[in-house]
Amino acid sequence: MTPSRARPMSPAAAVAAASAWAVLLAAAGCRERPAPDRTSPPAAAHDAAAAVAAAAPPPTCPARDDLARRLRAAWAVAPDERVDVIACAPGAFPEPGWFAMAWVDAGDPSYPDRSSLRRALVSPDGRSIAEAPAQRVSPRERAEELDYDAVEVRDVDGDGDADAITYEEEIAGRGVEATALVVLARDGARLVEALIVPLAYEETDDADDGDRAPRVACSASVTFDGRRIAVDAPERPPAGAPPDRCATAAVYELRGAAAVRVGPADAGR
């Protein structure tokens, strides 16, 4: 027997058949189920609010006393300790906030007997977004030798969010003057020192003789180009210089929370 084949239905017949089927379903009490609602208004509202917050410009830094109060709460500073703000810089981390540096001191205000350098990203509502480990320093370093300058929040990849914080650390005393560029990067809830570049170093035989020529001296400069950090310096440090106080020519690239050396200083030129 030759198997039967389905014959194509004409358009008019198809419409008639569909109408008849709909009539039968209605007679049987059946109704077409509405399509499920795939939208999620709470999630959509949350995403919209997050987008608005991300687009908002970072708030300006508060007054020093106000910022000190917020840092005291964020760091749970002991009642017998003081917060002395060093610097503040606004940024998007990616939520708006501030990078803050401060001393936490105990003892005599003019010459503390216990001091720690604290560095953190802080939200306007007083939360610590990310923080570097506290650095204990001696009373002499705190009172006489250490200083910080040129704090800057950097968006190295152009996406609007801060990727790195840089500042200069200056040390002066006991016959030595030195300046270094510190590059901080975020690793989750931690701030890490991704790179430290010596910018200047000068060593004299006598700390009290300002007219004496330096026994050892070196210098370097740093240029940021996107994620790359180029160090313009000699290929070798001068004779007698401490190896960690004089920079040599190099190019580094920020990769996450690390700065990876990728070549000599002229690699990107």
N, C-alpha and C positions, 0 to 999 in steps of 0.2 A: 504494500500500500504506500502510495506516495504521501509523505507527511504534509499536513496542511500548513500553510504559511499565513502569518498575520497580515492582513491587508491594511495599508495606511488609511487613517481616518481623515476625512476632509475637515477643513477649519470650521465650517458651519456645524458639522456633526459633533466636533469636539466641544464647541461652546454649548450645544444643546445637552450633551452628556454631562458636562460640568454643572449646568443649571439643574438638571434632574437630580444629580447626586446631592447638591446643596439642599433641595427641597426634601429629599428623604431624610437627611440628617436633622433638619429643623423639625420634621414631623416626629422624629424619634427623641426629641428633647436635647439633641446635641448642639453645642455651641463651639465655635472656634476659640481656642484658648489664646488669650493675649500673649504677645511676645514678652519674655521676661525683661525686667528693667535692669540693664547691665551697668547703669551709672551708680556711683557711690557718692552722694552729695557730701558726707562728712570728709571723705578722703580728698575730694576735689577742692573743698573749702580749705583744707589743711595745706594742700599743694599751692593753692593761690596765695595763702598767707605767707608761706615760706618764700615764694617767689618775690612777693612785695618786700619782705624783710631783707632778702639777699640784694635786692636792687637799691635799697635805702643807703644813703651815704653813711660812712662810719661816724659816730658821734664824736664831737671834739672832746679832748681830754678835760676832765673836771679840774677845779682848783686843787692845789697840792694837799690842803688839809682834808678836802672831801675825798680825794683819791686815797690818801693815807687811811682814812676811816674805812673805805671799801676794801682795801688790801688787808687791813687788820682782820676784818670779818672773813674774807676769802681764805686767808692763811691761818686762821685761828691763832693769832699772835697772843702770847701770854700777857697777863695784865702788867707785869713788871718790865715789859719790853716796849720799845718805841719803833715806829715806822717812819723812816726818813726817805721821802721820795727823791730819786735821782733823775728819772726821765720818764716820759710818757709819749706814745705815738699811736694815733688811731689807725684802724685797718679793718678789713673783712677777713675773718679766719675760719670758715667763710662767714659765720655770723658776725655782725658788727661788734666791735669791742676795742680794747686798748692793749698795747704791749706796755708793760710797766716794769721799771727797775727800781729797787728800793733797798736801803739798808734796814735790817732789823737789829737794833742795838739794845744792850742792857748795861746798866752802870752809869757812870758820869757822862752827861750829854756831851761835854767838851772832849772827853777822851774815854770812849766806851771800853769796858773790859771784856766785852763779848759782842762780836758782830758777825752777821751773815749777809751775803749778797743774795737777794731774791730776784728772780726774773720770771714773769708769767704773762700769759694772755688772759685778760679779765673781761667779763661781760658787764654791761652797764648795771645789771641787777645784782652784781657782786659775786658771780660764780667764777671760779678758776677754770678756764677752758683748757689750758695746757700750761705746764710749769717745768722749769729747769730745776735740777737739784740745788739745794742751798749750798753756797760756798762760804765756809768759815774763813775769816781773815784775822790777822793779829791786830792788836790795838794800834800799833805803829803804822801798819799798812792802811788801816781805816782812817786814822787821823791825819797822816802826813803824806802818804806815798801814792795812793790810788785815786784815779779820777776817770770819769767816763764822759764821752762826747759823741756827737754826730750820729744819734740814733735814727734809723730809717727803716720803715716797713717796705718790703719790696715784693712786687708782683712780677716775677721773672718770666712767666709764660703768657702774660697778657690776658688771662681769663677773668680778671677782676678780683681774684682772691689773693691774699698774701701768702707767699711761698717761703719767704726768708725775712729775718730781721738782722740788721747789721748795726754795729756800733764800734767805737774806738775805745780801747782801754789804754790808759796812760799810767806809767809807773815812773816816779822820780824820787830818788833818794839813794844814799850810800854810794855816791859816785856813778850812778847809772840813770840814764833817761831812756825810756823805751815806750814805743807806741805799737799797738797791734790791732788789726781789724778782726773782730769776732763775727762769725756768720752763724746764726741760729736757724734751725729748721724744725718743723713740727713733725713728731712721730706719735700720732694719736694724742694721748693726754700728756705727752712729754715734749719739752723743748730740749733739743740736743745741740751741742756745739759741733756743727758740721765741718767747720774750717776755722783756723786761726792763722792769719797772715801777718808776720812781723812787718811793720811799715817803716820803723826807724829805731835805731839803737845807737847809743853813744855812751862810751865808758871812759872815764878820766881817772888819773892816778889819785887825785885829791878832790874829795867832794866839796871842800870849802874854797878851792881856788878856781874862780870862774874864768880867769884869763888863760888857764892852761889848755893847750890843744888836746882834743880827745885822743886817747890811746887807741881806741877801736871805734869805728863808726861805719854804719851802713844804712841804706834806705831802699824803699820799694814803693811802687804805686799799683793800684788795683783798678781794673775796668770791668764793669758788668755788661754783658751782651747776651740778653735772654738768660738761659740757664748757665751760660759759661762765665767763668771768672778768670780773667787773664791777669797774671802777676808779672809786672815789668820790673825786672831786677837782674843783677849780674848772674852769670851761670854758676859762680862759686862765691861763697862768703869770703870776706877778707880774712887774712891770717890772724889768728888769735881770737876770732869772734866766736861766742857760744853758738853751737849749731842750731839751737831753737830760737835765736834772737835775730838772725839775718835771713831774709827770704832769698830764694833763688828763682830764676825764671821758670814759669809753669803756667799751664791752663788747667782749670778744674771745671767739672760740670756737676751741677746739682741734680741728683737723682734721688727723689724722695727726701729722706732725712740725711743723706750722705753726699759729700763732695768727693767726686772721683777724679783723680788726675788723668787727663786725657792727652797731654802733650806738652811740649815746650811753649814758651810765651809767644812765639811767632807762628804757632800752628794754625791759628784762625785768621791770620793777616793775609 
